[in-house]
Amino acid sequence: MIRKRSSLIFCGAFLFITWNAILVLLLWGRPPPGPPGPPGEAGGEAGAGAAARPTDGVVGDILRVADMLETELKGQKEILLQIRNHQSLWEPVAGDLGARGDAPRRPAIPILVIACNRVTVRRCVDKLLQHRPSAELHPIIVSQDCGHAETAAVIRSYGEQVTHLQQPDLADVAVRPEHKKFQGYYKISRHYRWALNQVFRTLGHAAVIVVEDDLEVAPDFFEYFRALLPLLRSDPALWCASAWNDNGRDGYVDASRPDLLYRTDFFPGLGWMLVREVWEELEPKWPASFWDDWMRQPEQRRGRACIRPEISRTLTFGRQGVSLGQFYDKYLRYIKLNTEFVPFTEMDLSYLAEEPYRQRFEREVYAAPLATYQDVKQGQLSGPGPFRLQYSTKESFKMFAKNLGIMDDLKSGVPRTGYRGVVSFLSRGRRIYLAPPPGWTRYDPSWS
């Protein structure tokens, strides 16, 4: 629509100028006024001589044409100036172009809230509304499964501030007998597929930020994702941006650097953004259950990374759920939520592009001096850091991680927050890189 309007205006201006040019040429070539001569004389010497000598009538015609041309050119100049002044409103900006080049300068990025039967969804939506900079740029869509009446009433209480969708298929999913206890995971996966199809196919959005009903967002949550959208679209080695740091507990992150961002090979979830092209790739093979672990498989990740922050932009307050509080009491409840607004959209984030980031990261990691586990654990490191703690087996990684207080589980061989096998965190105020030996090439899926 915008592109068509711009094209029509430029075509109209071009035709307008061309028409006037033709008109001038026709007037210029018009024979001078005077009494008609005998037939046939116009082509002879007498006709040629008369045409060569301008008469008062010819001069007057030329002057009138010049005046008309001057007036028309002034009008055309005004039209072209208006076109130039409004062009930025019609044309996309190169940095914000989508994969097909059809995204507007400031595209709407909806927030999809996945809800079920928690009336505490109010805490999630309240924070989204509190920090949202614009209803037009960030419409909030709450997709509810389960048919829970009390939760539906809470969602409806927001009126036009949110769009309330209700997943229509509430029947149990047919599963194998041994998976009956996982019925909840099957329903969640079904709901995600339905809700994402509503956002991308029914509503026609080009990107979406997904949160669940037990997440609270940081003040710069929207700023963070809006700044990362151009990078997510332009870098084929990225496939998501996440607000979450799995090892983001207080004391394990640099509180003085809320602007720090990383690439990670691990899909973090818990407040994440994807674009339509990625969904079109994933939707035909979407799994019946355990969708988040499925996303972490090499067949889906395909060597791509996500962006994640040093300090999380989401905080989960939902201990109760289908996972029965797994990891919540030990890790998730202690995640530090960022409180300082970082103007990411005003920052140069090109350092996150794949090749420069990988080279800088590996150089910094493997230039760091090796440390022993005992020195790290007991805080006996000398110097400001960073330091490298090396592991070489699955068992050594899990031992180091568990005893140093970071998450020790791996999914398809990838550690949480890991990038090229390296997990970055703070221990007693010093940066530690828990890293494989130099020359690392790939993850081993058997390390799970």
N, C-alpha and C positions, 0 to 999 in steps of 0.2 A: 504494500500500500504506500509506504513512504517512498520507496524507490520509484514507483510508478509516478507519483506526484512530482518528484524532482525531474524525472525524464520528460514529462509533459511540459513543464515550465521551460526547460531548456530548449525543447523542440519548438515551442511556441515562440520564444525569443528569436531563435534562428530563422524560422519562417517569416517572422515580422520584418527582420532586417533584410532578408533576401527579397521579399516582395517590394520593399521600398527601393532597393537597389535596382530591380527590374524597372520599376516605375521611372526612376531617374534616367536610366538608359533610354527608355522609350521617349521620354520628353526631350532628352538631348538630341535624339535622332529625328525629331519631328521636323518637317520642312518649314521654312520661314513663312509667315503670313504674307500675302500680296495677291495681286490679280493673277488668275490662272493664265498661262500662256497657251499657244496652240498645241494641239496634240503632237507628241513626239519630241518636243523641244527640250524636255527635261533631261534627255540623255545626251544632248549635244554640247558644243562648246559654250553656247550662251547660257545653258542651264548650269554648267559647271562654274562659270564665272559668277553667276548670281549667288550660288551657294557659298562661294568663297568669300563674298563680301557681306559681312554681318550688317543687318539692318537694325534700325531702332527696335523693331518688333522682336528680333532674335535676341538682342541684348536684354530686353525686358523679360523675355521668357527665361533666359539663363538666370537673371537676378531673382525672378520669382521662384525658380526651381531651387536656387541656392538657399533662399530664405526658408523654403519648405523643408529642404534637406537639413538645415541647421536646427529647425524646430523638432523634426522627427528624431534627429540624433540625440538631442537633449532628452526627449522622452524615453528613447531606448536606453540612454545612459542611466536614467532614474530606475528603469525596470531592472537593468543588470545589477545596479547597486543593491536593490532590494533582494534580488536573488542571492547575491554574495553574502549579504548580512544574515539571511535566514538559512543559508545552506547548512550550517552546523546543526540545525534542528532536524534536517531531513536525512542527512547522510550519516552512516555509522562511523565510529572512530576506529582506526585500524587496530588499536590495542584491545578493543572490546569485541572484535569480530568473532563470530562463531565459526565452526568448521566449514559451513557453507557460505559464510560471509553475509548472513542475513540478520544478524542480531542488532538491535538498536543500541544507541550510545549508552543508555542507562537501562539495561534490561531488568525486568522484574524477576526477582529470585524468590519464589514462594517458600514458606516454611511448612513442611509437612509434619504434623504431630501425629504419631502413631499412638492411639489410645484404645483402651479396652474397658476395664472395670475399676479404675482408680479415680475416685472423686478428687484426689489430690492433683489431678490434671490442672486444677485451677492455679496451683503454684507455678507450674510450667508456663501456662498461657499468660498469667499476670506478668511474669518476668519478660516474656517475649514482647508484650505490649508496652511495658515500661521502657525497654531499651530500643524498640523499633524506631528507626529514623523516619520512615515513610510507609504509609499503608499501601500506596501505589507500587512502590518498589519491592515491598515485602509482604504480600498477602499471606495471611495465616490460614492454613487448611488443616482442620482436625479430622482425621479419619478414624472412626470408631468401629471396632469389632465388638463381639460379645453380646451386644444388645442390652447392656446394663443401663437400666432406666435412670438411676441416680446420677451416673456419669453423664448420660445424655442431657439431663436437666442442667448440669453445670455448664456443659458446652453451649447449650442453647441460650443460657443466661447472658452470653456475650453479644447476642444479637448480630448485627451486621459487621462487628469487628472481626469475626472469624467466619469461615465457611465450614459447615458441619456436614461431613460425608459419613454414611453408614454402610459398612460392608454388608451386602445382602445375604450372603451364604453363611449361616450360623450353624450348619450341620456339622457333626463330627466328621473328621477326615478318616477314610478307610486306611488302616495301617496294619502292619503285621502284628500278631499277638504280642511279640516281645517288645514292640514299640508302643504299646498302649499307654504306658506311663509317660511317653513323650508327646501325647496328643497336643499339648499346649504349643510345643515347638512347630508342629505341623500347621496349626491354625495361624500362628504368627507369620510363618512363611507365606501362607496363602493370602493373608491380609496385606503383607508388604507388596506382593505382586499386584494385587488388585488396586491398592492405593497409588502405587507408582504409575500404573497404567492410567489412572484417573488424571494424575498431574500432567503426564507427558502426552498422552493420546487424546483424552477427552478435553482437557483444559488447554493443551497446546503449549505448555511452557518448555523452555529450552534448557533449564537447569533447576535443581531443587536442593534445599537443605533439609535433611531428615533428622528429626529428633523424636525421642520417645516421651511418653507422658510423665516420666519420673526424672526429667532433666531440668536443671536451672541454668540459665545462660548468663554469661559475663556482660558487662557494659559495652564492650567492643566486639561482641559476638557478630553482629551484622557487618561491622567495618572489616573484620577479619576475613569473612567469606567473600565480601564484595571485592576486596583487593586481590583475592586468589583466583577469582573466576577467569580473568584473562589468561593467567598462567596455565590454568587447568585446560583451557581451550587450545592453547598454542603449543603445549608440550605433549607429544604423543606418548612419552614415557611416564606420564602421570595419569592416574585414573580416578583419584578422589582427593578431597581435602577434608581433614578431620579437625574438630575442636578439642580432641582428647589426647592426653599423654598418659599412657598406661602406668608409667612409673612417676607420675606427677604429684607424689605426696609432698607435703611440706617438709623441707629439709633435704629433699632429693632433687630440687630444682633451684635454679638461680633466680631468687626473687627480685634481684636488681635488674634482670634482663627479660621483661615481659615481651619484648619485641623479637626474641629469638625464635626462628622457625627452622624446621628440619624436613628432610626427605626421610621416609621410612618405607621399608618393604612390607611392613605388617599393616593389615587393614585394621584401623583402630575402632571405627564406628563411633557410637555415642556422640552424635552431632556431626554429620558428615554431608558433603556436597558431591553430587555427580551431575553430569550433563546428559542430555537426551541420547547422544550417540552411544555412550556407554550403556545406557539402559536398553537401547535397541539391540546391542550385542548380547546382553545378559538375559533379557526377558525370555527368549525362546527356550533357554535351557535352565530357567530358574528352578531351584531345588524344591522338593516337597517339604523339607524341614532343615533345621540348622543352617539357615541361609548365611549367617555371618562366618561360620567356619568354612562353608563352601566358597565364600568370597576369598578366603585365604589360601585356597588351593592353587597350585601353579598353573593349572589349566585356565583358571579365570584371571589370575593376576598377570600372567604372561610377561613377567619381568618388569611390570610397571610399579611405580611407587605412589605413595600418598604424601601430602604435606601435613605435618602436625606441629603444634606449638610446644615451646618449653613449658609454659604454664597453661593449663587447660582453660578453655573457654566454656566448658560445661561442667556441671557437678551433678552426680546422680544422688537422689534422695530416696530411691525406691529399693528398700531391702527385700521386700516381698515380691516374688514374681515366679515365673516358671523355672528359674534357675535356683530357687529356694535360698537366695542369699549367698550363692557361691562367690567367693572373693570379697564380698561386701565388707564384712566385719574386719577383715585383715588388711584390705587395700583401699577399696573404693570409697569408703566413708572418710578417708583421710586425704583424698585428692584436694590439692590447693586450687581454688577458683580464682582466676585473675580479677583484680579489682581496679586496675589502672587502665584508662583508655589509651590505646596505642593507635595513632593515625596511620594505619597500614596503607590506605589508599594514596597517601602522600609520599610513600617510601618507594625506593627502587628495590624491587624484589627479583630482579633478573639474576641475582646470585643463586637462586633456587633452581635455575635451569640445569638439566641433567649433567652435561659434561663439565662445566665449571664447578658445579657443586661437588661432584664425585672426586675430581682431582684435588680440590681444596680440602675436602673432608679426609680423604685417605692420607694426604700429606700431613695433616695435623695429627691424625691418629697415630701413624707409624713413626712420626718424629717425636712423639711423647715418650719419655723414659719408661722402661718397664718397672713395674712395682710388684712386690710379693703380696699374696693374699693377707699375710699376717700384718704387714705394714698398713695396708688399706683398712683392714678390720680394726686395728688398734689405734689408727690415727697417727701413725709414726712417719708419715711422709714428710720429706724435707723439700720445701719450695712451694710455690703457688699452684703448680700443675699447669696443664693437665698431665695425667698419668695413665699408663696403659697396663691393664691386667689381662694377661693372655690365657685363653682357654683353648683346648685342642680336641676335646671330646664332649659328647653330650653330657656325660656325668660330671665333668669338671665345670661346664657351664652352669648346670643346675645347682651344684654345690656352692659355687661362688655367688650366684644370684640369690639363692635362698638365704644364705648366711649374711649377705650384705643388705638384705631387705627389699630387693626388687623382685618383680614377678618372674618366676622361673619356668613357666610353661612355654612350650613352642607349638606352633601350628604349621603343619607341613614343613617343619624344620626351621621356621622363621621365629626368632624370639620377639617378644613384644617390644615395640619401638625400634627394633633392629634395622639397621641400614648396612648392607653388605656385610652382615654378620656382627656388626658392632652395636652395642647398647651403651648409650651415653647417659650418665646421671651424676649427681653430686653425692659425695660421701664426706661428712665432716667439713663441708665447705670447699672441697677440692673436686675438680672435674675428673671423673674416672671414665675411661673407655674400656669396657669389657669386650675384648676383641679376639678374633681368631688370628692365627699366625699370618704374617705377610704373604701375599700371593693368593689370598682367598679368591675362589672363582664362583662357587655356587652353594646353595643350601642343599642339605640332605633331607629329603622328606621323611626318612625313617627316624629322624630325631623328633618324634612327636609323642 
